[in-house]
C-alpha cells in the first residue's frame, strides 16, 4: 500500500508539473507576442512623431519653402480662398468658412 501511495504521488507530481509548465509556456508565448507588437508600434510611433515634429514647425516649413520652391510659392490671404465643387457638368464656387473658437 505504501509503494502504491508513493508511486501515485510521484506520478501526480509529474503530471501536475507538466500541466503547470505547459500553462506557463502558453502565457510566456502570449507575453512575447504582445511585447513584439508593442515594440513595433513604439518604433512606428517614434518615426511618426519625429516626422510630425520636424515637418510641423513653422521655421522648418519656411526653410523648405526657401530651399526647394524659391519663388514658386506665393502667400495668400486665407479669406480669399474659395472652395470649388464639381457636380457632373455644374461647377459651384463657395467662400471658405472660417470658424474661430
C-alpha positions in Angstrom: 0.0 0.0 0.0 2.9 2.3 0.8 4.5 1.7 -2.5 1.2 2.4 -4.3 0.9 5.7 -2.5 4.4 6.8 -3.3 4.1 5.8 -7.0 0.8 7.6 -7.2 2.3 10.7 -5.5 5.2 10.7 -7.9 3.0 10.3 -11.0 0.6 13.0 -9.7 3.6 15.4 -9.2 5.0 14.7 -12.6 1.6 15.3 -14.3 1.0 18.4 -12.2 4.4 19.8 -13.1 3.8 19.1 -16.8 0.5 20.9 -16.6 2.0 23.9 -14.9 4.9 24.0 -17.3 2.6 23.9 -20.3 0.4 26.7 -18.9 3.4 28.9 -18.2 4.8 28.2 -21.7 1.5 29.4 -23.2 1.5 32.5 -21.1 5.1 33.3 -22.0 4.3 32.9 -25.7 1.4 35.4 -25.3 3.6 37.9 -23.4 6.3 37.6 -26.1 3.8 38.3 -28.9 2.4 41.3 -27.1 5.9 42.6 -26.4 6.8 42.3 -30.0 3.7 44.1 -31.1 4.4 46.9 -28.6 8.0 47.1 -29.8 6.8 47.5 -33.5 4.2 50.1 -32.5 6.7 52.1 -30.4 9.1 52.1 -33.4 6.3 53.3 -35.7 5.2 55.9 -33.2 8.7 57.3 -32.8 9.1 57.6 -36.6 5.7 59.3 -37.0 6.3 61.6 -34.0 9.7 62.7 -35.4 8.2 63.3 -38.8 5.4 65.4 -37.3 7.7 67.4 -35.0 10.1 68.1 -37.8 7.6 69.0 -40.5 5.1 70.8 -38.5 7.3 73.6 -37.1 6.8 76.8 -39.0 10.5 77.5 -39.2 11.2 74.2 -40.9 8.4 74.7 -43.4 9.7 78.2 -44.3 13.2 76.7 -44.7 11.8 74.0 -47.0 9.9 76.7 -49.0 13.1 78.7 -49.4 15.2 75.6 -50.2 13.0 73.8 -52.7 10.5 76.2 -54.1 12.3 79.6 -54.1 9.8 82.0 -55.7 7.2 79.4 -56.8 5.1 79.8 -53.7 3.2 82.9 -53.0 1.4 83.9 -49.9 -2.4 84.2 -50.0 -4.8 85.7 -47.5 -6.9 82.9 -46.0 -10.1 85.0 -46.6 -9.5 84.8 -50.4 -9.6 81.0 -50.5 -12.6 79.5 -52.3 -13.9 76.0 -52.5 -14.7 74.6 -55.9 -17.3 71.7 -56.1 -18.0 69.9 -59.4 -21.3 68.1 -59.6 -21.4 66.5 -63.1 -21.1 69.4 -65.5 -22.0 72.0 -62.9 -19.3 73.9 -61.1 -20.1 75.6 -57.8 -17.7 78.1 -56.1 -18.2 78.8 -52.4 -16.3 81.0 -50.0 -14.2 79.3 -47.4 -15.9 79.5 -43.9 -13.5 80.0 -41.0 -14.7 79.2 -37.5 -12.8 81.0 -34.8 -13.1 79.2 -31.5 
